[in-house]
Amino acid sequence: MELSEVFTALGLGLITLVTRCFFFISERELPFPSWAHRGLQYAPIAALAAVVVPEILVSHGALVTTWLDARLFGAAAGAGFYFYKRGQGQAVLGTIIVGMAVYLPLRIGLGW
Amino acid sequence: MFFDPANFRHPAFRQGMVDTLKVAPGIWAWGLMTGVAMVQAGLSPTMATLMTLVIYGGSAQLAAIPLLVAGAPVWVILATAFCVNLRFAVFSLHLRQYMMAWPRSQRLCIGYFIADMNYVQFVHSYPQASETSEGQRSEMAYLSGNCFLNWFGWQVSGLAGVVLAAQVPLQWGLGFAGVLALFGILCSLCQTRMRVISLAVAGAAAVAAYALPMRLNILVAIAAAVAVCVVIEQTPLAGKKVNS
């Protein structure tokens, strides 16, 4: 392992710390205009969607062009389960398990 | 922090751990595959171990792997990780109201450990920041327990992945469990029509702008979703009043 790799890993750890604490590092009041305050309530779900949606819909750098992709069916099954069980404690766990139960056979069995 | 007895002796600490267990299998599978992916991509086991221990962020680790293997400049790797982690900065703005009751050292100590699940479960359990010191202790104890078990499970499964890299074929795609865990959280956030619109706009923009370098598509997606939502929230399209 080279020294530059160590610095990169430590730098990435610092990025984790800085991004996760970003808006509560400083004690100063945040000078946001009111429209920004209103807009920021929509940001958490947007930020998560921006990471998750491409993980399901992008393949080789572009939107998937085939239905034969196990991720599509796994995610659809997971979402179906979540909204069927909505509001119950284990809904997210069920989403993972049902999604994987659909995804793995398609992926390993059929090679999608 | 989780090594503070005032936190781990508090009943909320246990509740936080119980809530983590509700999504734990997804986290373990994701951690395992992140460890496997790092080694199979050609990183040395030492580097993969260091990355697991220090970075504690699956999506940033996965985004960094191809760049590290290709020998990309360090600043490109860091900028990419920053964009992938932008969602945490957004979460931190929401968490600020809970955190400012504590000294900075405490805020940074716990802040490092607040991953996606922890943020969502915490604000779900404590929709309003408490004004009393008792309530604030309960918040911190819950967050400590919730973060501790998530971190511990991630470390164990990630290191197991590094060790088992030769035995677990990447082709199985077990890492998709991590995507499904985040996807389930995304579903749980879909509580108002405006949030669904935000999700749809951000998702579409993130896919459309995917070709941008350094995962800047994530920044574009957040900006697009916030802009669209601010414009349409006063129109009938917004549906019911947003309550949180």
Chai-1 contact restraints between the chains, C-beta under 6 A:
chainA,res_idxA,chainB,res_idxB,connection_type,confidence,min_distance_angstrom,max_distance_angstrom,comment,restraint_id
A,M1,B,S44,contact,1.0,0.0,6.0,A-B,restraint_1
A,M1,B,T46,contact,1.0,0.0,6.0,A-B,restraint_2
A,M1,B,M47,contact,1.0,0.0,6.0,A-B,restraint_3
A,E5,B,M47,contact,1.0,0.0,6.0,A-B,restraint_4
A,T8,B,V74,contact,1.0,0.0,6.0,A-B,restraint_5
A,T8,B,I77,contact,1.0,0.0,6.0,A-B,restraint_6
A,A9,B,L50,contact,1.0,0.0,6.0,A-B,restraint_7
A,A9,B,M51,contact,1.0,0.0,6.0,A-B,restraint_8
A,A9,B,V54,contact,1.0,0.0,6.0,A-B,restraint_9
A,G11,B,L78,contact,1.0,0.0,6.0,A-B,restraint_10
A,L12,B,I55,contact,1.0,0.0,6.0,A-B,restraint_11
A,L12,B,A81,contact,1.0,0.0,6.0,A-B,restraint_12
A,G13,B,V54,contact,1.0,0.0,6.0,A-B,restraint_13
A,G13,B,I55,contact,1.0,0.0,6.0,A-B,restraint_14
A,I15,B,L78,contact,1.0,0.0,6.0,A-B,restraint_15
A,I15,B,A81,contact,1.0,0.0,6.0,A-B,restraint_16
A,I15,B,F82,contact,1.0,0.0,6.0,A-B,restraint_17
A,T16,B,I55,contact,1.0,0.0,6.0,A-B,restraint_18
A,T16,B,Y56,contact,1.0,0.0,6.0,A-B,restraint_19
A,T16,B,G57,contact,1.0,0.0,6.0,A-B,restraint_20
A,L17,B,Y112,contact,1.0,0.0,6.0,A-B,restraint_21
A,T19,B,N85,contact,1.0,0.0,6.0,A-B,restraint_22
A,T19,B,F88,contact,1.0,0.0,6.0,A-B,restraint_23
A,T19,B,A89,contact,1.0,0.0,6.0,A-B,restraint_24
A,R20,B,F88,contact,1.0,0.0,6.0,A-B,restraint_25
A,R20,B,G111,contact,1.0,0.0,6.0,A-B,restraint_26
A,R20,B,Y112,contact,1.0,0.0,6.0,A-B,restraint_27
A,R20,B,I114,contact,1.0,0.0,6.0,A-B,restraint_28
A,C21,B,S92,contact,1.0,0.0,6.0,A-B,restraint_29
A,C21,B,L108,contact,1.0,0.0,6.0,A-B,restraint_30
A,C21,B,G111,contact,1.0,0.0,6.0,A-B,restraint_31
A,F22,B,A89,contact,1.0,0.0,6.0,A-B,restraint_32
A,F22,B,S92,contact,1.0,0.0,6.0,A-B,restraint_33
A,F23,B,S92,contact,1.0,0.0,6.0,A-B,restraint_34
A,F23,B,L93,contact,1.0,0.0,6.0,A-B,restraint_35
A,F23,B,R96,contact,1.0,0.0,6.0,A-B,restraint_36
A,F24,B,S92,contact,1.0,0.0,6.0,A-B,restraint_37
A,F24,B,R96,contact,1.0,0.0,6.0,A-B,restraint_38
A,F24,B,M99,contact,1.0,0.0,6.0,A-B,restraint_39
A,F24,B,R107,contact,1.0,0.0,6.0,A-B,restraint_40
A,W35,B,V230,contact,1.0,0.0,6.0,A-B,restraint_41
A,G39,B,V226,contact,1.0,0.0,6.0,A-B,restraint_42
A,G39,B,V230,contact,1.0,0.0,6.0,A-B,restraint_43
A,Y42,B,S198,contact,1.0,0.0,6.0,A-B,restraint_44
A,Y42,B,V226,contact,1.0,0.0,6.0,A-B,restraint_45
A,Y42,B,C229,contact,1.0,0.0,6.0,A-B,restraint_46
A,A43,B,V90,contact,1.0,0.0,6.0,A-B,restraint_47
A,A43,B,I222,contact,1.0,0.0,6.0,A-B,restraint_48
A,A43,B,V226,contact,1.0,0.0,6.0,A-B,restraint_49
A,P44,B,V90,contact,1.0,0.0,6.0,A-B,restraint_50
A,P44,B,F91,contact,1.0,0.0,6.0,A-B,restraint_51
A,I45,B,L189,contact,1.0,0.0,6.0,A-B,restraint_52
A,I45,B,R195,contact,1.0,0.0,6.0,A-B,restraint_53
A,I45,B,S198,contact,1.0,0.0,6.0,A-B,restraint_54
A,I45,B,L199,contact,1.0,0.0,6.0,A-B,restraint_55
A,A46,B,S198,contact,1.0,0.0,6.0,A-B,restraint_56
A,A46,B,A202,contact,1.0,0.0,6.0,A-B,restraint_57
A,A46,B,I222,contact,1.0,0.0,6.0,A-B,restraint_58
A,A46,B,A225,contact,1.0,0.0,6.0,A-B,restraint_59
A,A47,B,L86,contact,1.0,0.0,6.0,A-B,restraint_60
A,A47,B,R87,contact,1.0,0.0,6.0,A-B,restraint_61
A,A47,B,V90,contact,1.0,0.0,6.0,A-B,restraint_62
A,A47,B,I222,contact,1.0,0.0,6.0,A-B,restraint_63
A,L48,B,R87,contact,1.0,0.0,6.0,A-B,restraint_64
A,L48,B,L186,contact,1.0,0.0,6.0,A-B,restraint_65
A,A49,B,L199,contact,1.0,0.0,6.0,A-B,restraint_66
A,A49,B,A202,contact,1.0,0.0,6.0,A-B,restraint_67
A,A49,B,G203,contact,1.0,0.0,6.0,A-B,restraint_68
A,A50,B,A202,contact,1.0,0.0,6.0,A-B,restraint_69
A,A50,B,A206,contact,1.0,0.0,6.0,A-B,restraint_70
A,A50,B,I218,contact,1.0,0.0,6.0,A-B,restraint_71
A,A50,B,A221,contact,1.0,0.0,6.0,A-B,restraint_72
A,A50,B,I222,contact,1.0,0.0,6.0,A-B,restraint_73
A,V51,B,S59,contact,1.0,0.0,6.0,A-B,restraint_74
A,V52,B,L182,contact,1.0,0.0,6.0,A-B,restraint_75
A,V52,B,F183,contact,1.0,0.0,6.0,A-B,restraint_76
A,V52,B,L186,contact,1.0,0.0,6.0,A-B,restraint_77
A,V53,B,G203,contact,1.0,0.0,6.0,A-B,restraint_78
A,V53,B,A206,contact,1.0,0.0,6.0,A-B,restraint_79
A,P54,B,A206,contact,1.0,0.0,6.0,A-B,restraint_80
A,P54,B,V207,contact,1.0,0.0,6.0,A-B,restraint_81
A,P54,B,Y210,contact,1.0,0.0,6.0,A-B,restraint_82
A,E55,B,V179,contact,1.0,0.0,6.0,A-B,restraint_83
A,L57,B,V207,contact,1.0,0.0,6.0,A-B,restraint_84
A,V58,B,V207,contact,1.0,0.0,6.0,A-B,restraint_85
A,V58,B,Y210,contact,1.0,0.0,6.0,A-B,restraint_86
A,L63,B,V207,contact,1.0,0.0,6.0,A-B,restraint_87
A,A75,B,F183,contact,1.0,0.0,6.0,A-B,restraint_88
A,G78,B,L180,contact,1.0,0.0,6.0,A-B,restraint_89
A,G78,B,F183,contact,1.0,0.0,6.0,A-B,restraint_90
A,A79,B,C187,contact,1.0,0.0,6.0,A-B,restraint_91
A,Y82,B,G184,contact,1.0,0.0,6.0,A-B,restraint_92
A,Y82,B,C187,contact,1.0,0.0,6.0,A-B,restraint_93
A,Q90,B,K22,contact,1.0,0.0,6.0,A-B,restraint_94
A,V92,B,V23,contact,1.0,0.0,6.0,A-B,restraint_95
A,V92,B,G184,contact,1.0,0.0,6.0,A-B,restraint_96
A,L93,B,K22,contact,1.0,0.0,6.0,A-B,restraint_97
A,L93,B,V23,contact,1.0,0.0,6.0,A-B,restraint_98
A,T95,B,G184,contact,1.0,0.0,6.0,A-B,restraint_99
A,I96,B,G26,contact,1.0,0.0,6.0,A-B,restraint_100
A,I96,B,A177,contact,1.0,0.0,6.0,A-B,restraint_101
A,I96,B,L180,contact,1.0,0.0,6.0,A-B,restraint_102
A,I96,B,A181,contact,1.0,0.0,6.0,A-B,restraint_103
A,G99,B,L180,contact,1.0,0.0,6.0,A-B,restraint_104
A,M100,B,A177,contact,1.0,0.0,6.0,A-B,restraint_105
A,Y103,B,F176,contact,1.0,0.0,6.0,A-B,restraint_106
A,R107,B,G173,contact,1.0,0.0,6.0,A-B,restraint_107
A,I108,B,W172,contact,1.0,0.0,6.0,A-B,restraint_108
